[in-house]
Amino acid sequence: MTTFTGPELCALSAVDAVDALKKGDVSPTEMLEASLERIAEVEPDINALPIVMADRAREQVANLKQGDEAPWLAGLPISIKDLNPIKGVRTTWGTKGYADHIPVVTDPLIDRLEKRGGVLVAKSNTPEMGAGGNTFNDVFGATKNPWNTALNPGGSSGGAAASLAAGECWLSHGSDLGGSLRTPAAYCGIIGMRPTPGRAGGGSEKQQFAHEGLSGPMARTAADCALFLDAMTGFDPRLFQSLEAPRVSFLDEVRQAEAPKRIAYSPDLDGLAPVEGEVRDLIEAALKALEGVGTSVEETCPDLTDLQPTYNTLRALAQVSSPGQEPESIQQHYKQTLRENIQLGRELKVEDIVAATRGRSLLYNRMAAFMANFDAIACPIVGLGALASEIEYPTEVDGQPQCHYMDWLKFAMLATTAGLPAISVPIGFTKSGAPMGIQFIGKPRGEAGLLKIAAVLETLNDGFGKPIDPIKPA
């Protein structure tokens, strides 16, 4: 039995909070002060939001429109991952070389969220340069999982996920390359979506055409996640990859959600990665619940030929093209696992890059054909429950050695490589007491379909959708 002793406003869903803001039932100042109160209460236990922007947020609130003229988020406090620059606000990327860095520009996606009524209350913790499935760094230390503070919250959007679970804010911006948004969502009992490239902004200023790593929404409910995606979406000429907003909003789509007709299920993506029994049991129980409301679930898997080497090459290329291009004065602080991945990028041959580029196209073509017959593919997000906070990555899953720090995150590879949307939806708890999620991979540009599945599934599962007080092990 979980408890929540924070401000009552912090227990509202984002949709209800925005509705109250637009009706004038609550003011943006009241929402902001409730968020700041909750941050002060729980940060000593979870360390999720190390950079708090209280004064800036209060100034922003003072200039917001009210009532019917209020934009999308209407003054709702949100958190932003500490990988996206905000003019005049400390941005560290979780690395000592940038510990005191103050950007002079704001990321276009963040600028959009502010213009659409999001109040930036804090920046969330991330592993160094966003690389890793556990959230810790030498600037701010480790973030803890609110469901069990002895465990890690996943990474790299661990601060974002933990802040939502503990009720510090209503919506959290995350990002994802190798499951960086999906893994924390699974481990913290919230919903996280990796959208289609261009759906929620674009690449970084110097990586406009790269779409392995991208931003996405994180929230406590499917409707909240849809609301946040709506606020992120729309064409921006500053962003090469940005897509036009859909004709029907994602929130309206969720409000009309019905059970999916047909889902493909692969417990290990045709042997791609091991899965421990308790994770498989939770996933199959969730799918059985969907079958109970009319969904047909078929155990099958698309052709994933060359997925792993294609992903590994593209990831290594992304790492050497971004963190690997920082000055040596910055790179000298990098952790060993980040150095190793950058080095893999430096060792790539032209033939490797050609094979990965062609392999990605072939994979997309196969996936598009496969998905014509299904609403989504269901599979794990990770193969085991949350680890102890001090463990960077597991060396074994279900008795199988994990030789590299990305080995245990292989289930993230498919959506990233094929450019398909994917969502993490909470489904239950492991024996450690931490949540576990299921991953659904959708049709091309199929975010609305995934959000509908999440909305249906969350009605069949208890224990999620509300914030909790951090739980400390006895």
Steps between C-alpha positions, in 0.01 A plus 500: 500500500661826386446842653529856373536778752591780261284798402157396368562685175800277428274193498290637212550359155653742253176505300295591809757755611497675162120495498496661846753761387298591194178528704674719757432251781869512584771749407836426335664645811321248721608215272859620496522541875351152551766358269781683679366383837500139383849532353631624834330208677631211292825608336712391800368147443503468119728770348296521179492877435839644599459832315193689625399816313268655759567868430489455123177299530335767716591764243359281223174448692457874541488543122260216414163549330201383700157352434391405148809662350734273696717288269519119499654449846353815658776550758565138597844443657713247305854370525760502222783250469847638570609435141302783343636854529295782648634852464638626830440171684773267616521203261758233580426196280598311816872546439759680712637698206166682472417508871464879497397554138238770429361483141426814299225337290191290573424173323214558250285225656534657843419840354183349350393346830539834676300680232230236542463562870745258657673649805855369527536418869816287498753303299508124552806289571663289229807280465800660336410627151181295526688172459393211722211301641555626858484867601811625679780745426794675665320835514183414693539137604240225465123525461300248704185308410201635698348151525812376680776752560762223515437440128585703192225661289651399166657741258568723341173680575507371858459840661200573278328171586574518873371858522167391353466197724562714809262777393755778457345604169217391269694448176866427434698539180718200421720377217584161357764329289552160661189490715596812696136598532339155494712330770443770768129500423490124556697515825307796646146397411421779256435533127778602265484533123777500244318667208571502129810705414388861454179459699638669811766735372812404309866430547745723684628821343801321350320172427186610315494194274567240770196325642629220718467711816181704531263664749171363623226543763486332842192506723301303756206418269439443130283812475770711667761356262276589205453854631875546527563357153244745361693784663826375347370443149495727197718626218790727593725629217791501745474122520559305180319192626192661653162365387170680466253443783238234421147605397352338814686568825659211683292582808177476299620168358556363851155612610358272231722201584375149433678170549746423218383233257823308442838508674814305416692371799861388518632419849865541398488645145599169344785437741644852490531525880430292813201566725459393860191302592334764717520756219356257246218408741402864552497568126291195422253587777458847346441354155251254644312796648485658154371175357225521761373824342509368145859530377647216295862429607717296264849382599709584198803713412604699194823429316768679703798402286804717578311711757770484765806584284301773324397659830849466649656678204244780502535547876880511479476750215263716707733493801813590307306772313367668815675445837803380304537846342525690826838655586749276679457721807144365517563143387772445758226473764292236318425169671657186356186363335445825310863505389467144373193579290667808349804290416278251316383791289856606421580147384209475255584438137314637200371149434349486849311826451379398153375167636319672788337758273378232260407269788284766661306555177445127449387464861251785464355346184453164673349662807257713298378187320472304825317777682234516228346197671530611865417798719830461686777261600518418872833406654707572812669831565772335705549139601531548875384717788665816631850457638665630814580869470877449495497251208562666164373208291435126552765246410241222473133467401317170547835321530641649178811722522466864394837599362437866419300773670250506211445124492214508751324777307461314169121523507540873436680441170207423272297821533813717495650338191177483297381848600175365645316640803506296822339535839566364848190423708509382866358151560599386849779454752806278522605321817720800589188715530586714199265539204541329164367608163412352165618643169273550202660590166260665258432553135695771313393833651261302718522689829122534529451124480759438771346758732161334454646161596658658808166659595319167479771308684521748787131440575585131551788556743486635853771684692611755241400846380540677836816634668649334807719590795852358457522155654815434703605138557476382860 
